[in-house]
Amino acid sequence: MDFLQAHWLDIVTTVLGLAYILFEYRASVWMWFVGFMMQSLGIVLYYQKGLYADCGMEFYYLTMTIYGWWRWTYNGRGSRVESRGAIGHIPIHIVLRWGSIAFCLWALIFILLVRFTNSTVPLADSFTTALSVIGIWALAHKYLEQWFVWIAVDIVTCILYFYKDIPFKASLYALYVIIAILGYRKWKRMMEKTDRD
């Protein structure tokens, strides 16, 4: 019972995270609603565990869940559209721009964590946070390559969360790696089918 009391937030956010990734795999708009609940609870969990960059990232995610839901539901045009079938490739000029932004964010967050917090994992925490900024943006725009970003984030996060004694979410991120690989393949098939139609 003590274990459950100590890890209840970890367990609940893990269950929500599993639902989230399955909705993402299916390219379902419901992903954004589940994500909003998961991130709200994640703020508390990460703050308690001293993962301050991840905690701050959850506020960004909350904003992006609203934006992502709007993009997927209305395709950014103001009129309701079917969200399936809008998967595409990320343009190369955006890759270069956002890669530079991710690197600068990584450095900035690392410096902030080292100077202003007692974080014991500033390098990994800042890395996953910076890359996640790009990943959620790419997901909101339904870029196929967003899965590559999440694979990198999920591998590092899995290791980080085991280290920080968040075992359920760490295990979830290990599963995320597998689902992200399968998700990439599924989205690619969906995109190719749309191109043929």
Secondary structure as UniProt FT lines:
FT   HELIX           2..25
FT   TURN            26..27
FT   HELIX           30..48
FT   TURN            49..50
FT   HELIX           52..74
FT   TURN            75..78
FT   TURN            84..85
FT   HELIX           92..116
FT   HELIX           122..140
FT   TURN            141..142
FT   TURN            144..145
FT   HELIX           146..163
FT   TURN            164..165
FT   HELIX           167..196
//
